[in-house]
Amino acid sequence: MCRHLAYLGPAVSPAELVFDAPHALLHQSYAPNDMRGGGTVNADGFGLAWYDGEGAPVRYRRANPIWSDHDVPRLARSVRSGAFVAAVRNGTAGMPVMEAACAPFTDGRWLFSHNGLITAWPDSMAALAGKLPVTDLLTLDAPTDSALLWALLRERLHAGEDPARAVADLVAGTERAAPGSRLNFLLTDGDVLVATAWTHALSVRETGGAVVVASEPTDGGPGWAPVPHGHAVIARRGAVDLMPIDAERSQDS
């Protein structure tokens, strides 16, 4: 499995959570605490995306381990942003190790990351994938489960669906198609942040008007709380809510 985190709040440097905290994402890439049987090292690439002063996403991804990249720590320390997403990848066996397979995925203002896997891939997702326009399937970012999930979610967002409902319904539909899948998502447009805990670890901390959701707490300080399995975190500046995900809902998902 992968490790990922997202931040929403007053402008800060991503380096604090990605590189500098005691159990920052960098540390989680080679010494994770809770991979739940999904590997031990996240060495198959990484990505970091944030919003610039005009609110446009900026992304940096590579297919090598994050600890081997000497530019990204300096880059992260040069940035201050009110929202960002970062991920380190442990690719599922049989899926390619390539930059385009690394989260965050982007579209317009949206940033997306998936930590987990789809069971019985790819056969289990054939029916859901068949609902996408053929051009979307032919132009997936990468031939991976995460890229397909992003294409399915992106279609919902383009149709004007509420972000939290779109995410919850995609989790529910995927769980019905591929039971036992691990579907921890992060989605943000810089104003709202939606995260899911589905068969994998996720923690949340709200402090000083800032919200962090992460696969694992980045430090041993107070304020971290585990997100219960089967729930979504919906965060806006100044407000954080939990929403249960009903796997039986939206049978057309």
C-alpha positions in Angstrom: 0.0 0.0 0.0 0.9 3.7 -0.2 1.1 6.4 2.4 -0.5 9.8 1.8 -1.6 13.0 3.6 -3.5 16.2 2.9 -3.6 19.6 4.6 -6.2 22.3 4.6 -5.8 25.5 6.6 -3.6 28.6 7.0 -0.7 28.8 4.5 2.3 26.7 5.7 5.2 24.9 4.1 4.5 21.3 3.0 8.0 20.4 4.2 6.7 20.4 7.8 4.5 17.3 7.3 6.4 15.7 4.3 10.0 16.0 5.6 10.4 17.6 9.0 8.0 16.0 11.5 9.2 13.0 13.5 7.1 10.6 11.5 6.8 12.7 8.4 5.8 11.2 5.1 9.5 10.8 4.3 9.9 8.6 7.4 6.7 6.7 6.5 8.1 5.9 3.1 10.7 3.6 4.5 9.5 2.9 8.1 5.7 2.8 8.1 3.8 1.8 11.2 0.6 0.4 9.8 0.7 -1.0 6.3 -1.8 -3.8 7.2 -0.1 -6.5 5.2 0.4 -4.4 2.1 4.2 -4.3 1.9 6.9 -2.6 4.0 8.5 0.1 1.9 7.0 2.8 -0.3 9.7 3.1 -2.9 7.8 3.2 -6.2 7.5 6.9 -6.6 6.0 9.9 -4.9 4.1 13.1 -5.6 3.5 16.5 -4.0 0.9 19.0 -5.2 -0.1 22.4 -3.8 -1.9 25.6 -4.8 0.1 28.7 -5.9 -0.8 32.3 -5.0 -3.5 32.4 -7.7 -5.1 29.2 -6.5 -3.8 27.0 -9.4 -2.4 23.5 -8.6 1.3 22.9 -9.0 2.6 19.3 -9.0 5.9 17.5 -8.6 6.1 13.8 -9.2 8.8 11.2 -9.7 9.0 7.4 -10.1 12.0 7.1 -7.8 11.9 6.8 -3.9 11.3 10.2 -2.2 14.4 9.8 -0.1 16.5 9.7 -3.3 15.3 13.0 -4.7 17.5 15.9 -3.6 15.4 18.6 -5.1 11.9 18.0 -3.6 12.9 18.9 0.1 14.2 22.3 -1.0 11.2 22.8 -3.3 8.8 22.0 -0.5 10.5 24.4 1.9 10.2 27.2 -0.7 6.4 26.9 -0.8 3.7 28.1 1.4 0.2 27.0 0.6 -3.2 26.6 2.3 -3.8 23.2 0.9 -1.6 20.4 -0.4 -1.6 16.6 -1.0 1.5 14.3 -0.8 1.9 10.6 -1.4 4.5 7.9 -1.5 3.8 4.8 -3.6 4.1 1.1 -3.0 2.9 -0.2 -6.3 0.6 -3.2 -6.5 2.3 -6.3 -8.1 1.9 -6.3 -11.8 1.3 -2.5 -12.1 3.9 -0.3 -13.7 6.4 1.9 -11.8 6.2 5.1 -13.7 5.7 8.8 -12.9 2.2 8.9 -14.3 1.1 6.3 -11.9 2.0 8.4 -8.8 -0.5 10.5 -6.9 -1.7 13.1 -6.7 -3.7 13.0 -9.9 -5.0 16.4 -11.1 -7.8 17.9 -13.1 -8.5 21.6 -13.0 -8.3 22.5 -9.3 -8.9 18.9 -8.1 -6.1 16.8 -6.5 -6.7 13.1 -5.8 -4.8 10.3 -4.1 -5.7 6.6 -3.6 -4.1 4.5 -0.9 -5.0 0.9 -1.3 -5.9 -1.7 -4.0 -8.8 -3.2 -5.9 -9.3 -6.9 -5.4 -9.6 -9.2 -8.4 -8.2 -6.4 -10.6 -9.0 -5.8 -13.4 -11.9 -8.1 -14.0 -13.8 -6.9 -11.0 -13.9 -3.3 -12.4 -14.9 -4.2 -15.9 -18.6 -3.2 -15.5 -17.8 0.1 -13.8 -15.1 0.9 -16.3 -17.5 0.2 -19.1 -19.7 3.1 -18.1 -16.9 5.6 -18.9 -16.5 7.2 -22.3 -14.1 5.2 -24.4 -11.8 8.2 -24.8 -11.5 8.4 -21.0 -10.3 4.8 -20.8 -7.9 5.3 -23.7 -6.4 8.3 -22.0 -6.0 7.1 -18.4 -3.0 8.6 -16.6 -1.6 5.0 -16.2 -2.9 1.4 -16.5 -3.5 1.2 -12.7 -6.5 0.8 -10.4 -5.8 4.3 -8.9 -6.0 5.9 -12.3 -9.2 4.2 -13.1 -10.7 5.3 -9.8 -9.7 8.8 -10.6 -11.3 8.7 -14.0 -14.6 7.4 -12.4 -14.5 10.1 -9.7 -13.6 12.8 -12.2 -16.6 12.0 -14.3 -18.9 12.5 -11.2 -17.2 15.8 -10.4 -17.6 17.0 -14.0 -21.3 16.2 -13.7 -21.6 18.5 -10.8 -22.0 16.0 -8.0 -21.2 17.1 -4.4 -17.6 16.1 -3.8 -18.3 14.2 -0.5 -21.2 12.3 -2.0 -19.3 11.5 -5.2 -16.4 10.1 -3.2 -18.7 8.1 -0.9 -20.7 6.6 -3.8 -17.5 5.6 -5.6 -16.3 3.8 -2.6 -19.6 2.1 -2.2 -19.8 1.1 -5.8 -16.3 -0.2 -5.9 -16.8 -2.2 -2.7 -19.8 -3.9 -4.3 -17.9 -4.7 -7.5 -14.6 -5.7 -5.7 -15.4 -6.7 -2.1 -12.5 -6.3 0.3 -10.8 -3.5 -1.7 -8.8 -0.9 0.2 -10.2 2.5 -0.7 -8.6 5.3 1.2 -9.1 8.4 -0.9 -8.0 12.0 -0.6 -9.7 14.7 -2.7 -9.4 18.5 -2.5 -9.9 21.6 -4.6 -8.2 23.8 -2.0 -11.5 24.7 -0.4 -13.0 21.4 0.6 -11.1 18.2 1.6 -12.7 14.8 1.5 -10.9 11.7 2.8 -12.0 8.1 3.3 -11.1 5.3 5.6 -12.0 2.0 4.0 -10.1 -1.2 5.0 -7.0 0.9 5.7 -5.6 3.2 8.3 -6.3 7.0 8.4 -6.0 9.6 11.1 -7.2 13.2 11.4 -6.0 16.2 13.4 -7.8 19.6 13.7 -5.9 22.4 15.4 -5.6 26.1 15.0 -8.0 26.2 12.0 -5.9 23.6 10.2 -6.9 20.0 9.3 -4.5 17.2 8.5 -5.5 13.8 7.3 -2.8 11.2 7.0 -2.3 7.5 6.7 -0.4 7.7 9.9 0.1 10.5 12.4 3.2 12.5 11.5 4.1 13.0 15.2 3.2 11.8 18.7 1.6 15.1 19.7 -2.0 15.5 20.9 -5.0 16.0 18.6 -4.7 12.9 16.4 -7.7 10.7 16.1 -8.2 7.5 14.1 -10.9 7.7 11.4 -13.3 4.8 11.9 -13.5 2.3 9.1 -16.3 3.0 6.7 -16.3 6.8 7.2 -15.4 9.9 5.2 -13.8 13.0 6.6 -15.3 16.2 5.1 -13.3 19.3 6.0 -13.6 23.0 5.2 -11.7 25.8 6.9 -13.1 25.9 10.4 -15.3 22.7 10.2 -14.6 19.0 10.2 -17.3 16.4 9.9 -17.4 12.6 9.7 -19.9 10.8 7.4 -20.6 7.1 7.4 -20.3 5.4 4.0 -23.1 3.0 3.2 -21.9 0.3 0.8 -25.4 -0.6 -0.1 -26.3 2.9 -1.2 -26.5 4.2 -4.8 -26.9 0.9 -6.6 -26.2 2.6 -9.9 -22.7 3.6 -8.8 
